[in-house]
Amino acid sequence: MAPTVPPAELRRLFFRVFPAVALAMFGAALDQTIVAAALPAIARSLGDVERISWIVVLYLVANTVAAPVYGRLGDAFGRQRMLLVALAVYATGATLCAFAGSLTTLAAARVVQGFGGGGLISLSVALIAEVVPARERGRFQAYIAAVFTTASALGPVLGGVMTETFGWRSIFLLQLPLSALAAWLAVTRLGDAARGRSKGFSFDGWGLLLFAAFVAPALMALDQARQLTTGPLLVAAGLAALAGLALVLLLRWERRAPDPLLPLGLLGNPTVWRANLMSACVAGAFVGSIAFLPIYFTAVRGLSPAAAGLALLPLSACAGFGAITSGTLLARTGLLMRWPGIGLSVSATLLAVVSLGLGWLPLPAMAALLGLVSAGFGMSFPMVQVAVQVAAGGSQLGSATASVQFTRSLGAATGTALLGAVLFGALTLAGGDATRLFVALVNQGPPALAGLDAAAEAAFRAEMVGAFRAVFATAAALVLFGAWLSTRVPLRRV
C-alpha cells in the first residue's frame, strides 16, 4: 500500500501548486459556458446568425486538437514552460475576440483562443500529477474538478450579467487579467516543475495535421447530425467519411513515427482505454443533459430562461462535491475504481427515476435528484485521471492526461448528438406535427401553440414528455455502461 503524505507536507503542496493550476483551469472552464450566454448578443451585433454556432464548434475543435500537442510538448520541454505558452496563446486569442469586427474574424480568433485553452486544461491536470504522490493525487484532482464545475456553473450567470451590463466583448476582456495572474502564479509557485526531456525530441508534425484532419470533420459531422434532416445528414455522412479516412492514415503514420503525437502503445493499455471510454460515456450523458434540460424546462414546464437556469444549477454544480468525496476516499483507502462504480450506478438509477417521473415529478424534487446524479458523475472525474496517469508513468504523463481531455471532448460531442437524435427521433415517431411544433415552441415560445385547441395541445405536451423520457433513459444507459466499465479497469488500487 502506498504511503500517505503527512498533513503538513500536503498543505505545503496545496498552497504551492493549486493556486496556479486552479486559476489557469478556471479561465479555460469559464470560457466554455460564459460565451454561450453571449451568443444572442453576438449574433445581433455582428449578424450572420446562421453561422453563430461556429463560435462554439471551432473553439471545441481547436481545444480538442491542442490537448495531445501540449501533452507531448509538456513531456519534452516541461509543463511549467508550456503552461506559460498556453496562457500567452489563450490571452492573444481572447484579445482578438474582444476586438473582432465580423463573425468570420471572431471565429478565427476563437480558434487561436481554443488552441490555448486546450493546453491550459491538460497541463493544469498534468502538473498536479507531476508533484503530488499518486495516492494523494485523487484529492487534488478532485479540487481541480470542483474548480472546473464551479466555473462551468458560474459561466452562464456571469456571461448574462456582463453582456447585459458591459456588452459581449467584456466576456473576452475578462480573460486577460485572469491569464496574467495565472502566469504570475505559474512563475512564482511552480518553480522548476516538470523540466522535461527535450534531448533528441522531434515534433510529430504529420501526426498533428492528420489528427486535426480527423477531429475537425468528426466534430462538425456530429454537429450536423443533430439536426436530423436530409441536407445536414448528407453533409454529416461526407464529413464522417473524411474523418474515417484521416483516422486510418493517422493510425498508420503513428505506428512508425519516431516521436508520435499519439503513443498508440499507451492508448492501447487496458487501464487507459477503458478508463477513457468510461469518461467519454459520463461526459456524453453529463453535457448532453445540460444541453437539453433547459429546453425541457422552458418548453414542457413553461419556465422562464432565468428560472430554467436555476433549476439546472444542481446538475451543473454538484459534480464538484462528488469529485472531492471520491478523492478523499482514495487518499484514505487507496481504492481507485470502487468509487466511480458506486457513484455511476447511483446516477444511472436516478436518471431512470427522472425519466419515469418527467410527467409528474415536482420541480424541486427533480432538481434534487439531478444534483445527486451530478455528484455521482463527479465521483468518476478524479479517478479517471489518476488511473490513466499511474498506468502511463512519468515519461508519458502529459500524453496520458491529454488523452482524457480528448476522449471527454469527443464523448461530450457524441453524447449530445446521440441525445438530440433520440429526442427528435421520438418526436418524429409520434407522428403528426410534433417535430414542427416542438421547433416552433423552442424558437417562438408559447405563441407557437396559439392555434391549437386544448385537446391538441395536451396531446402535444404528452408527446414532448415521451420524447424527453427517451432522452433521459438513453443517458441512464450511457452511465450504466460507464459503471460497468469501471469494474473492468485492471488498476484497482494505488
Salt bridges, closest charged atoms under 4 A:
GLU9 OE2 - ARG12 NH2 2.83
ASP31 OD1 - ARG110 NH1 2.86
ASP48 OD2 - ARG51 NH2 2.54
ASP75 OD1 - ARG79 NH1 2.79
GLU130 OE1 - ARG79 NH2 2.68
GLU136 OE1 - ARG139 NH2 3.38
ASP192 OD2 - ARG195 NH2 3.05
ASP223 OD1 - ARG226 NH2 2.38
ASP259 OD1 - ARG72 NH2 3.12
ASP433 OD2 - ARG436 NH2 3.39
GLU457 OE2 - ARG461 NE 3.35
